[in-house]
Amino acid sequence: MPRLQEIHANLVDCFQEARDQGWLGEVAAIETTLAADAQKLEAMRDRAAQPSTVHLGMPDFRRDAGRSSTELEG
């Protein structure tokens, strides 16, 4: 995510330069890239906000405890 934020900041600088120079095609291309970048950053933030561990609980062995292998086959 830090690398994507760095790229975003660089794009903002490039966008401003393109506007200042009147490079309309470049402005349009950078706008498209900035929109895609914003979507990726949002998705990364959403993903980071989700819990990173999943509680699976403890297995319950009581149901099968004490049975022999022949009882399980039949």
N, C-alpha and C positions, 0 to 999 in steps of 0.2 A: 504494500500500500504506500509506503513512503516514496518508492520509486515512481509510482503512478502520480502521486501528488507533485513530485518534482517535474515530471513530464507536463502535467497540467499547467504549472507555473510558467514553464518555458513556452507552452502554446499561447498563453495569455500575452506574453511578451512579443511573440511572433505575430500574433493577431494585431496588436497595437502598432507594430512596425508596418505591417501590410496596410493597415488603414491609413497611417500617416503618409505612406508612399503612394497610395491610390491604386494598389494592386488588387483590383476587385475579384479576380479569379482566385487569388491566394486567400483573400478574406473569406470567400465562400467555402473554400476547402478547409480552412482552419476552423470555421464555425461548425462544420460537419464533424470534424475530428474532436472539437471541444464537447460537442453534444454526446458523442460516443464515450468520451473519456468521463464525462459527468455520470453517465449511466453505469459505467464500470465501477467508479468510486462509490456510488450509492449501493450497488450490489455488494461490494466488498465491506462497506460499513454495516449493511444488514447482516451479512454472513458473520462478521465479527461480533455482532450483538447477540447472536444465537448462542445458547449454552454449548460448550465444547465437550462436555461429557454426558453420557447417557446412563442413567441408573437402570440396570437390568434386574436388580433384585437378587435374592438368594435362591438357588435351585432347591426344590423340594424332593428329597430322596425318600421320604417316608412311604410313598405309594409303592415303590419297588423294593424297599429294604426287607431283607429276610427271605426273599424268594430264591429258590434254587433255579439253575439254568433249565431244568426239565419242566418246571412250572411255567416258565416264560415261553417255552417252545409250544406248548399245548394249548 
